[in-house]
Each structure stands twice: as structure tokens, then as C-alpha cells.
Amino acid sequence: MSETTPEQPARDGEDLAEIRAEIDELKAVPEEELVSPTPAGLLAAEPEPEPTDPIGSADDDDMEPTAEH
């Protein structure tokens, strides 16, 4: 070892705080998302669901006539 480098560097744990924060962040991510992540573009393009009327609740008078082929 060199004369300017101490044999045992001082360990106050400050350097580990950053690593611990990253570990906690990764633990919060579900395992499936780590193994097979969903592309961000796919999430942004996902359509919003629209409410629909239950089957049989439509009034026949309100329906527009359709042309038969």
C-alpha cells in the first residue's frame, strides 16, 4: 500500500445510503415488470375505457334504421 492511502478507509455509511435508496426503489417494482417491462409507448397509447349501456337497455324507437344488404 502507498503511504498516502490508509489501510482501512473511514466507513461512516454515507456512501451506502445512495445504494440503499436504489435497492428500495427496485424492490418496489414488481418482479414481472423487471423481467418483462412494458414499453412506455404502449402504456401511453392504451385507450381509455368508455362506459356502455347494458345489453337490452336501448329503446328501439331511438335506434336509427339500418340498411339491409
PDB file of N, H, CA, C and O in Angstrom:
ATOM      1  N   MET A   1       0.840  -1.186   0.000  1.00  0.00           N
ATOM      2  CA  MET A   1       0.000   0.000   0.000  1.00  0.00           C
ATOM      3  C   MET A   1       0.873   1.233   0.000  1.00  0.00           C
ATOM      4  O   MET A   1       2.023   1.203   0.438  1.00  0.00           O
ATOM      5  N   SER A   2       0.319   2.297  -0.490  1.00  0.00           N
ATOM      6  H   SER A   2      -0.615   2.322  -0.846  1.00  0.00           H
ATOM      7  CA  SER A   2       1.084   3.539  -0.527  1.00  0.00           C
ATOM      8  C   SER A   2       1.019   4.220   0.827  1.00  0.00           C
ATOM      9  O   SER A   2       0.167   3.906   1.658  1.00  0.00           O
ATOM     10  N   GLU A   3       1.916   5.141   1.031  1.00  0.00           N
ATOM     11  H   GLU A   3       2.608   5.396   0.356  1.00  0.00           H
ATOM     12  CA  GLU A   3       1.979   5.840   2.318  1.00  0.00           C
ATOM     13  C   GLU A   3       0.818   6.819   2.492  1.00  0.00           C
ATOM     14  O   GLU A   3       0.473   7.160   3.623  1.00  0.00           O
ATOM     15  N   THR A   4       0.204   7.281   1.388  1.00  0.00           N
ATOM     16  H   THR A   4       0.484   7.004   0.469  1.00  0.00           H
ATOM     17  CA  THR A   4      -0.870   8.272   1.497  1.00  0.00           C
ATOM     18  C   THR A   4      -2.243   7.636   1.652  1.00  0.00           C
ATOM     19  O   THR A   4      -3.187   8.311   2.065  1.00  0.00           O
ATOM     20  N   THR A   5      -2.376   6.364   1.335  1.00  0.00           N
ATOM     21  H   THR A   5      -1.610   5.816   1.000  1.00  0.00           H
ATOM     22  CA  THR A   5      -3.671   5.693   1.438  1.00  0.00           C
ATOM     23  C   THR A   5      -3.738   4.937   2.763  1.00  0.00           C
ATOM     24  O   THR A   5      -2.873   4.110   3.051  1.00  0.00           O
ATOM     25  N   PRO A   6      -4.760   5.217   3.566  1.00  0.00           N
ATOM     26  CA  PRO A   6      -4.866   4.466   4.826  1.00  0.00           C
ATOM     27  C   PRO A   6      -5.245   3.020   4.543  1.00  0.00           C
ATOM     28  O   PRO A   6      -5.876   2.718   3.530  1.00  0.00           O
ATOM     29  N   GLU A   7      -4.854   2.128   5.450  1.00  0.00           N
ATOM     30  H   GLU A   7      -4.342   2.373   6.273  1.00  0.00           H
ATOM     31  CA  GLU A   7      -5.158   0.727   5.247  1.00  0.00           C
ATOM     32  C   GLU A   7      -6.647   0.454   5.311  1.00  0.00           C
ATOM     33  O   GLU A   7      -7.167  -0.322   4.509  1.00  0.00           O
ATOM     34  N   GLN A   8      -7.322   1.060   6.221  1.00  0.00           N
ATOM     35  H   GLN A   8      -6.900   1.690   6.872  1.00  0.00           H
ATOM     36  CA  GLN A   8      -8.767   0.924   6.360  1.00  0.00           C
ATOM     37  C   GLN A   8      -9.398   2.295   6.167  1.00  0.00           C
ATOM     38  O   GLN A   8      -9.265   3.155   7.038  1.00  0.00           O
ATOM     39  N   PRO A   9     -10.085   2.524   5.040  1.00  0.00           N
ATOM     40  CA  PRO A   9     -10.731   3.824   4.861  1.00  0.00           C
ATOM     41  C   PRO A   9     -11.861   4.002   5.884  1.00  0.00           C
ATOM     42  O   PRO A   9     -12.470   3.034   6.339  1.00  0.00           O
ATOM     43  N   ALA A  10     -12.114   5.243   6.222  1.00  0.00           N
ATOM     44  H   ALA A  10     -11.619   6.030   5.853  1.00  0.00           H
ATOM     45  CA  ALA A  10     -13.180   5.538   7.185  1.00  0.00           C
ATOM     46  C   ALA A  10     -14.522   5.138   6.587  1.00  0.00           C
ATOM     47  O   ALA A  10     -14.817   5.465   5.438  1.00  0.00           O
ATOM     48  N   ARG A  11     -15.325   4.438   7.361  1.00  0.00           N
ATOM     49  H   ARG A  11     -15.085   4.172   8.294  1.00  0.00           H
ATOM     50  CA  ARG A  11     -16.633   3.992   6.869  1.00  0.00           C
ATOM     51  C   ARG A  11     -17.710   4.566   7.775  1.00  0.00           C
ATOM     52  O   ARG A  11     -17.919   4.117   8.902  1.00  0.00           O
ATOM     53  N   ASP A  12     -18.376   5.563   7.246  1.00  0.00           N
ATOM     54  H   ASP A  12     -18.206   5.928   6.330  1.00  0.00           H
ATOM     55  CA  ASP A  12     -19.453   6.169   8.027  1.00  0.00           C
ATOM     56  C   ASP A  12     -20.821   5.812   7.466  1.00  0.00           C
ATOM     57  O   ASP A  12     -21.833   6.224   8.031  1.00  0.00           O
ATOM     58  N   GLY A  13     -20.885   5.055   6.364  1.00  0.00           N
ATOM     59  H   GLY A  13     -20.062   4.720   5.904  1.00  0.00           H
ATOM     60  CA  GLY A  13     -22.145   4.610   5.797  1.00  0.00           C
ATOM     61  C   GLY A  13     -22.774   5.582   4.826  1.00  0.00           C
ATOM     62  O   GLY A  13     -23.794   5.258   4.217  1.00  0.00           O
ATOM     63  N   GLU A  14     -22.206   6.760   4.659  1.00  0.00           N
ATOM     64  H   GLU A  14     -21.378   7.023   5.153  1.00  0.00           H
ATOM     65  CA  GLU A  14     -22.793   7.739   3.736  1.00  0.00           C
ATOM     66  C   GLU A  14     -22.802   7.225   2.304  1.00  0.00           C
ATOM     67  O   GLU A  14     -23.754   7.463   1.561  1.00  0.00           O
ATOM     68  N   ASP A  15     -21.752   6.527   1.919  1.00  0.00           N
ATOM     69  H   ASP A  15     -20.979   6.333   2.523  1.00  0.00           H
ATOM     70  CA  ASP A  15     -21.681   6.022   0.553  1.00  0.00           C
ATOM     71  C   ASP A  15     -22.711   4.917   0.301  1.00  0.00           C
ATOM     72  O   ASP A  15     -23.060   4.651  -0.850  1.00  0.00           O
ATOM     73  N   LEU A  16     -23.192   4.281   1.349  1.00  0.00           N
ATOM     74  H   LEU A  16     -22.908   4.497   2.283  1.00  0.00           H
ATOM     75  CA  LEU A  16     -24.175   3.215   1.190  1.00  0.00           C
ATOM     76  C   LEU A  16     -25.607   3.731   1.103  1.00  0.00           C
ATOM     77  O   LEU A  16     -26.484   3.014   0.621  1.00  0.00           O
ATOM     78  N   ALA A  17     -25.862   4.937   1.550  1.00  0.00           N
ATOM     79  H   ALA A  17     -25.149   5.519   1.942  1.00  0.00           H
ATOM     80  CA  ALA A  17     -27.223   5.485   1.542  1.00  0.00           C
ATOM     81  C   ALA A  17     -27.774   5.545   0.121  1.00  0.00           C
ATOM     82  O   ALA A  17     -28.947   5.249  -0.109  1.00  0.00           O
ATOM     83  N   GLU A  18     -26.935   5.924  -0.819  1.00  0.00           N
ATOM     84  H   GLU A  18     -25.983   6.165  -0.632  1.00  0.00           H
ATOM     85  CA  GLU A  18     -27.362   6.016  -2.220  1.00  0.00           C
ATOM     86  C   GLU A  18     -27.712   4.630  -2.765  1.00  0.00           C
ATOM     87  O   GLU A  18     -28.710   4.467  -3.468  1.00  0.00           O
ATOM     88  N   ILE A  19     -26.897   3.651  -2.442  1.00  0.00           N
ATOM     89  H   ILE A  19     -26.087   3.783  -1.871  1.00  0.00           H
ATOM     90  CA  ILE A  19     -27.139   2.283  -2.904  1.00  0.00           C
ATOM     91  C   ILE A  19     -28.397   1.720  -2.248  1.00  0.00           C
ATOM     92  O   ILE A  19     -29.192   1.053  -2.910  1.00  0.00           O
ATOM     93  N   ARG A  20     -28.583   1.982  -0.959  1.00  0.00           N
ATOM     94  H   ARG A  20     -27.937   2.524  -0.421  1.00  0.00           H
ATOM     95  CA  ARG A  20     -29.791   1.504  -0.263  1.00  0.00           C
ATOM     96  C   ARG A  20     -31.049   2.105  -0.873  1.00  0.00           C
ATOM     97  O   ARG A  20     -32.062   1.419  -1.008  1.00  0.00           O
ATOM     98  N   ALA A  21     -30.993   3.373  -1.240  1.00  0.00           N
ATOM     99  H   ALA A  21     -30.170   3.931  -1.130  1.00  0.00           H
ATOM    100  CA  ALA A  21     -32.147   4.030  -1.866  1.00  0.00           C
ATOM    101  C   ALA A  21     -32.473   3.362  -3.199  1.00  0.00           C
ATOM    102  O   ALA A  21     -33.643   3.163  -3.526  1.00  0.00           O
ATOM    103  N   GLU A  22     -31.444   3.015  -3.966  1.00  0.00           N
ATOM    104  H   GLU A  22     -30.493   3.176  -3.701  1.00  0.00           H
ATOM    105  CA  GLU A  22     -31.661   2.352  -5.253  1.00  0.00           C
ATOM    106  C   GLU A  22     -32.243   0.950  -5.053  1.00  0.00           C
ATOM    107  O   GLU A  22     -33.109   0.522  -5.815  1.00  0.00           O
ATOM    108  N   ILE A  23     -31.771   0.243  -4.035  1.00  0.00           N
ATOM    109  H   ILE A  23     -31.067   0.592  -3.415  1.00  0.00           H
ATOM    110  CA  ILE A  23     -32.293  -1.092  -3.736  1.00  0.00           C
ATOM    111  C   ILE A  23     -33.764  -1.003  -3.349  1.00  0.00           C
ATOM    112  O   ILE A  23     -34.576  -1.799  -3.821  1.00  0.00           O
ATOM    113  N   ASP A  24     -34.112  -0.048  -2.501  1.00  0.00           N
ATOM    114  H   ASP A  24     -33.452   0.598  -2.118  1.00  0.00           H
ATOM    115  CA  ASP A  24     -35.512   0.131  -2.095  1.00  0.00           C
ATOM    116  C   ASP A  24     -36.394   0.462  -3.294  1.00  0.00           C
ATOM    117  O   ASP A  24     -37.529  -0.007  -3.390  1.00  0.00           O
ATOM    118  N   GLU A  25     -35.865   1.269  -4.201  1.00  0.00           N
ATOM    119  H   GLU A  25     -34.943   1.650  -4.122  1.00  0.00           H
ATOM    120  CA  GLU A  25     -36.603   1.644  -5.413  1.00  0.00           C
ATOM    121  C   GLU A  25     -36.857   0.408  -6.285  1.00  0.00           C
ATOM    122  O   GLU A  25     -37.950   0.242  -6.827  1.00  0.00           O
ATOM    123  N   LEU A  26     -35.853  -0.448  -6.416  1.00  0.00           N
ATOM    124  H   LEU A  26     -34.966  -0.313  -5.976  1.00  0.00           H
ATOM    125  CA  LEU A  26     -36.000  -1.661  -7.222  1.00  0.00           C
ATOM    126  C   LEU A  26     -36.929  -2.675  -6.556  1.00  0.00           C
ATOM    127  O   LEU A  26     -37.648  -3.398  -7.246  1.00  0.00           O
ATOM    128  N   LYS A  27     -36.920  -2.735  -5.220  1.00  0.00           N
ATOM    129  H   LYS A  27     -36.336  -2.148  -4.660  1.00  0.00           H
ATOM    130  CA  LYS A  27     -37.816  -3.649  -4.506  1.00  0.00           C
ATOM    131  C   LYS A  27     -39.275  -3.270  -4.707  1.00  0.00           C
ATOM    132  O   LYS A  27     -40.153  -4.131  -4.636  1.00  0.00           O
ATOM    133  N   ALA A  28     -39.544  -1.998  -4.956  1.00  0.00           N
ATOM    134  H   ALA A  28     -38.831  -1.299  -5.014  1.00  0.00           H
ATOM    135  CA  ALA A  28     -40.916  -1.527  -5.143  1.00  0.00           C
ATOM    136  C   ALA A  28     -41.472  -1.928  -6.516  1.00  0.00           C
ATOM    137  O   ALA A  28     -42.687  -1.919  -6.714  1.00  0.00           O
ATOM    138  N   VAL A  29     -40.597  -2.276  -7.458  1.00  0.00           N
ATOM    139  H   VAL A  29     -39.610  -2.282  -7.297  1.00  0.00           H
ATOM    140  CA  VAL A  29     -41.027  -2.660  -8.811  1.00  0.00           C
ATOM    141  C   VAL A  29     -41.387  -4.146  -8.799  1.00  0.00           C
ATOM    142  O   VAL A  29     -40.593  -4.964  -8.335  1.00  0.00           O
ATOM    143  N   PRO A  30     -42.572  -4.510  -9.303  1.00  0.00           N
ATOM    144  CA  PRO A  30     -42.942  -5.932  -9.349  1.00  0.00           C
ATOM    145  C   PRO A  30     -41.938  -6.738 -10.175  1.00  0.00           C
ATOM    146  O   PRO A  30     -41.379  -6.235 -11.150  1.00  0.00           O
ATOM    147  N   GLU A  31     -41.717  -7.987  -9.776  1.00  0.00           N
ATOM    148  H   GLU A  31     -42.171  -8.396  -8.985  1.00  0.00           H
ATOM    149  CA  GLU A  31     -40.740  -8.846 -10.457  1.00  0.00           C
ATOM    150  C   GLU A  31     -41.075  -9.003 -11.940  1.00  0.00           C
ATOM    151  O   GLU A  31     -40.173  -9.002 -12.778  1.00  0.00           O
ATOM    152  N   GLU A  32     -42.357  -9.138 -12.272  1.00  0.00           N
ATOM    153  H   GLU A  32     -43.090  -9.138 -11.591  1.00  0.00           H
ATOM    154  CA  GLU A  32     -42.769  -9.307 -13.670  1.00  0.00           C
ATOM    155  C   GLU A  32     -42.352  -8.097 -14.510  1.00  0.00           C
ATOM    156  O   GLU A  32     -41.965  -8.252 -15.668  1.00  0.00           O
ATOM    157  N   GLU A  33     -42.429  -6.906 -13.939  1.00  0.00           N
ATOM    158  H   GLU A  33     -42.743  -6.780 -12.998  1.00  0.00           H
ATOM    159  CA  GLU A  33     -42.050  -5.689 -14.668  1.00  0.00           C
ATOM    160  C   GLU A  33     -40.535  -5.642 -14.891  1.00  0.00           C
ATOM    161  O   GLU A  33     -40.077  -5.104 -15.899  1.00  0.00           O
ATOM    162  N   LEU A  34     -39.759  -6.198 -13.964  1.00  0.00           N
ATOM    163  H   LEU A  34     -40.131  -6.635 -13.145  1.00  0.00           H
ATOM    164  CA  LEU A  34     -38.304  -6.249 -14.138  1.00  0.00           C
ATOM    165  C   LEU A  34     -37.926  -7.262 -15.218  1.00  0.00           C
ATOM    166  O   LEU A  34     -37.023  -7.016 -16.017  1.00  0.00           O
ATOM    167  N   VAL A  35     -38.620  -8.402 -15.237  1.00  0.00           N
ATOM    168  H   VAL A  35     -39.354  -8.602 -14.588  1.00  0.00           H
ATOM    169  CA  VAL A  35     -38.304  -9.467 -16.189  1.00  0.00           C
ATOM    170  C   VAL A  35     -38.777  -9.113 -17.591  1.00  0.00           C
ATOM    171  O   VAL A  35     -38.053  -9.312 -18.566  1.00  0.00           O
ATOM    172  N   SER A  36     -39.996  -8.588 -17.689  1.00  0.00           N
ATOM    173  H   SER A  36     -40.584  -8.427 -16.897  1.00  0.00           H
ATOM    174  CA  SER A  36     -40.587  -8.278 -18.986  1.00  0.00           C
ATOM    175  C   SER A  36     -41.263  -6.910 -18.914  1.00  0.00           C
ATOM    176  O   SER A  36     -42.483  -6.834 -18.765  1.00  0.00           O
ATOM    177  N   PRO A  37     -40.492  -5.835 -19.018  1.00  0.00           N
ATOM    178  CA  PRO A  37     -41.074  -4.491 -18.869  1.00  0.00           C
ATOM    179  C   PRO A  37     -42.006  -4.119 -20.021  1.00  0.00           C
ATOM    180  O   PRO A  37     -41.802  -4.528 -21.164  1.00  0.00           O
ATOM    181  N   THR A  38     -43.025  -3.341 -19.695  1.00  0.00           N
ATOM    182  H   THR A  38     -43.191  -3.009 -18.766  1.00  0.00           H
ATOM    183  CA  THR A  38     -43.958  -2.840 -20.697  1.00  0.00           C
ATOM    184  C   THR A  38     -43.374  -1.568 -21.301  1.00  0.00           C
ATOM    185  O   THR A  38     -43.009  -0.656 -20.560  1.00  0.00           O
ATOM    186  N   PRO A  39     -43.275  -1.482 -22.637  1.00  0.00           N
ATOM    187  CA  PRO A  39     -42.746  -0.264 -23.258  1.00  0.00           C
ATOM    188  C   PRO A  39     -43.600   0.955 -22.906  1.00  0.00           C
ATOM    189  O   PRO A  39     -44.828   0.869 -22.886  1.00  0.00           O
ATOM    190  N   ALA A  40     -42.960   2.077 -22.632  1.00  0.00           N
ATOM    191  H   ALA A  40     -41.962   2.147 -22.648  1.00  0.00           H
ATOM    192  CA  ALA A  40     -43.669   3.299 -22.245  1.00  0.00           C
ATOM    193  C   ALA A  40     -44.627   3.758 -23.343  1.00  0.00           C
ATOM    194  O   ALA A  40     -45.699   4.283 -23.044  1.00  0.00           O
ATOM    195  N   GLY A  41     -44.259   3.568 -24.593  1.00  0.00           N
ATOM    196  H   GLY A  41     -43.388   3.141 -24.836  1.00  0.00           H
ATOM    197  CA  GLY A  41     -45.123   3.963 -25.701  1.00  0.00           C
ATOM    198  C   GLY A  41     -46.434   3.192 -25.709  1.00  0.00           C
ATOM    199  O   GLY A  41     -47.480   3.731 -26.071  1.00  0.00           O
ATOM    200  N   LEU A  42     -46.370   1.929 -25.308  1.00  0.00           N
ATOM    201  H   LEU A  42     -45.521   1.491 -25.015  1.00  0.00           H
ATOM    202  CA  LEU A  42     -47.581   1.112 -25.247  1.00  0.00           C
ATOM    203  C   LEU A  42     -48.516   1.614 -24.156  1.00  0.00           C
ATOM    204  O   LEU A  42     -49.731   1.662 -24.350  1.00  0.00           O
ATOM    205  N   LEU A  43     -47.958   1.986 -23.018  1.00  0.00           N
ATOM    206  H   LEU A  43     -46.972   1.947 -22.861  1.00  0.00           H
ATOM    207  CA  LEU A  43     -48.779   2.492 -21.921  1.00  0.00           C
ATOM    208  C   LEU A  43     -49.447   3.803 -22.298  1.00  0.00           C
ATOM    209  O   LEU A  43     -50.599   4.041 -21.934  1.00  0.00           O
ATOM    210  N   ALA A  44     -48.738   4.654 -23.023  1.00  0.00           N
ATOM    211  H   ALA A  44     -47.802   4.462 -23.319  1.00  0.00           H
ATOM    212  CA  ALA A  44     -49.289   5.955 -23.408  1.00  0.00           C
ATOM    213  C   ALA A  44     -50.390   5.795 -24.452  1.00  0.00           C
ATOM    214  O   ALA A  44     -51.321   6.599 -24.491  1.00  0.00           O
ATOM    215  N   ALA A  45     -50.297   4.770 -25.300  1.00  0.00           N
ATOM    216  H   ALA A  45     -49.540   4.117 -25.269  1.00  0.00           H
ATOM    217  CA  ALA A  45     -51.270   4.580 -26.373  1.00  0.00           C
ATOM    218  C   ALA A  45     -52.483   3.759 -25.935  1.00  0.00           C
ATOM    219  O   ALA A  45     -53.403   3.542 -26.723  1.00  0.00           O
ATOM    220  N   GLU A  46     -52.487   3.305 -24.693  1.00  0.00           N
ATOM    221  H   GLU A  46     -51.739   3.481 -24.052  1.00  0.00           H
ATOM    222  CA  GLU A  46     -53.598   2.482 -24.213  1.00  0.00           C
ATOM    223  C   GLU A  46     -54.875   3.309 -24.163  1.00  0.00           C
ATOM    224  O   GLU A  46     -54.900   4.369 -23.537  1.00  0.00           O
ATOM    225  N   PRO A  47     -55.939   2.836 -24.817  1.00  0.00           N
ATOM    226  CA  PRO A  47     -57.179   3.628 -24.845  1.00  0.00           C
ATOM    227  C   PRO A  47     -57.878   3.641 -23.489  1.00  0.00           C
ATOM    228  O   PRO A  47     -57.755   2.706 -22.698  1.00  0.00           O
ATOM    229  N   GLU A  48     -58.608   4.715 -23.243  1.00  0.00           N
ATOM    230  H   GLU A  48     -58.708   5.474 -23.886  1.00  0.00           H
ATOM    231  CA  GLU A  48     -59.405   4.829 -22.022  1.00  0.00           C
ATOM    232  C   GLU A  48     -60.728   4.094 -22.240  1.00  0.00           C
ATOM    233  O   GLU A  48     -61.354   4.268 -23.285  1.00  0.00           O
ATOM    234  N   PRO A  49     -61.164   3.287 -21.292  1.00  0.00           N
ATOM    235  CA  PRO A  49     -62.444   2.599 -21.473  1.00  0.00           C
ATOM    236  C   PRO A  49     -63.610   3.580 -21.406  1.00  0.00           C
ATOM    237  O   PRO A  49     -63.595   4.531 -20.625  1.00  0.00           O
ATOM    238  N   GLU A  50     -64.620   3.331 -22.238  1.00  0.00           N
ATOM    239  H   GLU A  50     -64.632   2.558 -22.873  1.00  0.00           H
ATOM    240  CA  GLU A  50     -65.809   4.183 -22.254  1.00  0.00           C
ATOM    241  C   GLU A  50     -66.981   3.392 -21.692  1.00  0.00           C
ATOM    242  O   GLU A  50     -67.118   2.203 -21.981  1.00  0.00           O
ATOM    243  N   PRO A  51     -67.823   4.032 -20.897  1.00  0.00           N
ATOM    244  CA  PRO A  51     -68.975   3.317 -20.353  1.00  0.00           C
ATOM    245  C   PRO A  51     -69.967   2.959 -21.461  1.00  0.00           C
ATOM    246  O   PRO A  51     -70.149   3.715 -22.416  1.00  0.00           O
ATOM    247  N   THR A  52     -70.588   1.824 -21.321  1.00  0.00           N
ATOM    248  H   THR A  52     -70.439   1.210 -20.546  1.00  0.00           H
ATOM    249  CA  THR A  52     -71.584   1.379 -22.303  1.00  0.00           C
ATOM    250  C   THR A  52     -72.890   1.060 -21.587  1.00  0.00           C
ATOM    251  O   THR A  52     -72.909   0.832 -20.377  1.00  0.00           O
ATOM    252  N   ASP A  53     -73.976   1.046 -22.345  1.00  0.00           N
ATOM    253  H   ASP A  53     -73.961   1.231 -23.328  1.00  0.00           H
ATOM    254  CA  ASP A  53     -75.279   0.683 -21.793  1.00  0.00           C
ATOM    255  C   ASP A  53     -75.373  -0.836 -21.712  1.00  0.00           C
ATOM    256  O   ASP A  53     -74.802  -1.535 -22.549  1.00  0.00           O
ATOM    257  N   PRO A  54     -76.079  -1.348 -20.727  1.00  0.00           N
ATOM    258  CA  PRO A  54     -76.253  -2.801 -20.643  1.00  0.00           C
ATOM    259  C   PRO A  54     -77.032  -3.327 -21.842  1.00  0.00           C
ATOM    260  O   PRO A  54     -77.836  -2.606 -22.432  1.00  0.00           O
ATOM    261  N   ILE A  55     -76.795  -4.573 -22.196  1.00  0.00           N
ATOM    262  H   ILE A  55     -76.141  -5.159 -21.716  1.00  0.00           H
ATOM    263  CA  ILE A  55     -77.495  -5.202 -23.313  1.00  0.00           C
ATOM    264  C   ILE A  55     -78.991  -5.214 -23.016  1.00  0.00           C
ATOM    265  O   ILE A  55     -79.410  -5.578 -21.918  1.00  0.00           O
ATOM    266  N   GLY A  56     -79.786  -4.817 -23.995  1.00  0.00           N
ATOM    267  H   GLY A  56     -79.446  -4.521 -24.888  1.00  0.00           H
ATOM    268  CA  GLY A  56     -81.229  -4.817 -23.852  1.00  0.00           C
ATOM    269  C   GLY A  56     -81.798  -3.550 -23.252  1.00  0.00           C
ATOM    270  O   GLY A  56     -83.014  -3.447 -23.085  1.00  0.00           O
ATOM    271  N   SER A  57     -80.958  -2.581 -22.921  1.00  0.00           N
ATOM    272  H   SER A  57     -79.970  -2.664 -23.056  1.00  0.00           H
ATOM    273  CA  SER A  57     -81.465  -1.359 -22.300  1.00  0.00           C
ATOM    274  C   SER A  57     -81.758  -0.263 -23.322  1.00  0.00           C
ATOM    275  O   SER A  57     -82.324   0.771 -22.965  1.00  0.00           O
ATOM    276  N   ALA A  58     -81.386  -0.468 -24.578  1.00  0.00           N
ATOM    277  H   ALA A  58     -80.926  -1.308 -24.867  1.00  0.00           H
ATOM    278  CA  ALA A  58     -81.613   0.561 -25.596  1.00  0.00           C
ATOM    279  C   ALA A  58     -83.075   0.552 -26.029  1.00  0.00           C
ATOM    280  O   ALA A  58     -83.675  -0.513 -26.180  1.00  0.00           O
ATOM    281  N   ASP A  59     -83.647   1.732 -26.229  1.00  0.00           N
ATOM    282  H   ASP A  59     -83.160   2.597 -26.107  1.00  0.00           H
ATOM    283  CA  ASP A  59     -85.017   1.841 -26.740  1.00  0.00           C
ATOM    284  C   ASP A  59     -84.992   1.622 -28.245  1.00  0.00           C
ATOM    285  O   ASP A  59     -84.152   2.189 -28.943  1.00  0.00           O
ATOM    286  N   ASP A  60     -85.905   0.807 -28.742  1.00  0.00           N
ATOM    287  H   ASP A  60     -86.587   0.347 -28.175  1.00  0.00           H
ATOM    288  CA  ASP A  60     -85.960   0.546 -30.182  1.00  0.00           C
ATOM    289  C   ASP A  60     -86.353   1.792 -30.956  1.00  0.00           C
ATOM    290  O   ASP A  60     -85.976   1.933 -32.119  1.00  0.00           O
ATOM    291  N   ASP A  61     -87.105   2.707 -30.335  1.00  0.00           N
ATOM    292  H   ASP A  61     -87.411   2.593 -29.389  1.00  0.00           H
ATOM    293  CA  ASP A  61     -87.525   3.935 -31.011  1.00  0.00           C
ATOM    294  C   ASP A  61     -86.344   4.861 -31.275  1.00  0.00           C
ATOM    295  O   ASP A  61     -86.352   5.616 -32.248  1.00  0.00           O
ATOM    296  N   ASP A  62     -85.324   4.809 -30.413  1.00  0.00           N
ATOM    297  H   ASP A  62     -85.317   4.196 -29.623  1.00  0.00           H
ATOM    298  CA  ASP A  62     -84.167   5.700 -30.547  1.00  0.00           C
ATOM    299  C   ASP A  62     -83.161   5.202 -31.575  1.00  0.00           C
ATOM    300  O   ASP A  62     -82.295   5.962 -32.009  1.00  0.00           O
ATOM    301  N   MET A  63     -83.259   3.958 -31.964  1.00  0.00           N
ATOM    302  H   MET A  63     -83.962   3.340 -31.611  1.00  0.00           H
ATOM    303  CA  MET A  63     -82.267   3.389 -32.874  1.00  0.00           C
ATOM    304  C   MET A  63     -82.526   3.848 -34.299  1.00  0.00           C
ATOM    305  O   MET A  63     -83.672   3.956 -34.737  1.00  0.00           O
ATOM    306  N   GLU A  64     -81.439   4.116 -35.013  1.00  0.00           N
ATOM    307  H   GLU A  64     -80.509   4.028 -34.657  1.00  0.00           H
ATOM    308  CA  GLU A  64     -81.548   4.518 -36.415  1.00  0.00           C
ATOM    309  C   GLU A  64     -81.766   3.274 -37.262  1.00  0.00           C
ATOM    310  O   GLU A  64     -81.190   2.226 -36.972  1.00  0.00           O
ATOM    311  N   PRO A  65     -82.578   3.366 -38.293  1.00  0.00           N
ATOM    312  CA  PRO A  65     -82.784   2.192 -39.156  1.00  0.00           C
ATOM    313  C   PRO A  65     -81.501   1.878 -39.921  1.00  0.00           C
ATOM    314  O   PRO A  65     -80.788   2.783 -40.355  1.00  0.00           O
ATOM    315  N   THR A  66     -81.220   0.608 -40.080  1.00  0.00           N
ATOM    316  H   THR A  66     -81.799  -0.127 -39.727  1.00  0.00           H
ATOM    317  CA  THR A  66     -80.020   0.197 -40.814  1.00  0.00           C
ATOM    318  C   THR A  66     -80.432  -0.355 -42.166  1.00  0.00           C
ATOM    319  O   THR A  66     -81.508  -0.935 -42.311  1.00  0.00           O
ATOM    320  N   ALA A  67     -79.575  -0.172 -43.143  1.00  0.00           N
ATOM    321  H   ALA A  67     -78.701   0.299 -43.024  1.00  0.00           H
ATOM    322  CA  ALA A  67     -79.843  -0.675 -44.495  1.00  0.00           C
ATOM    323  C   ALA A  67     -79.457  -2.142 -44.539  1.00  0.00           C
ATOM    324  O   ALA A  67     -78.379  -2.523 -44.084  1.00  0.00           O
ATOM    325  N   GLU A  68     -80.332  -2.955 -45.083  1.00  0.00           N
ATOM    326  H   GLU A  68     -81.208  -2.646 -45.453  1.00  0.00           H
ATOM    327  CA  GLU A  68     -80.027  -4.376 -45.199  1.00  0.00           C
ATOM    328  C   GLU A  68     -79.296  -4.617 -46.505  1.00  0.00           C
ATOM    329  O   GLU A  68     -79.582  -3.975 -47.515  1.00  0.00           O
ATOM    330  N   HIS A  69     -78.358  -5.538 -46.481  1.00  0.00           N
ATOM    331  H   HIS A  69     -78.126  -6.060 -45.660  1.00  0.00           H
ATOM    332  CA  HIS A  69     -77.552  -5.835 -47.663  1.00  0.00           C
ATOM    333  C   HIS A  69     -78.197  -6.876 -48.484  1.00  0.00           C
ATOM    334  O   HIS A  69     -77.664  -7.260 -49.525  1.00  0.00           O
TER     335      HIS A  69
END
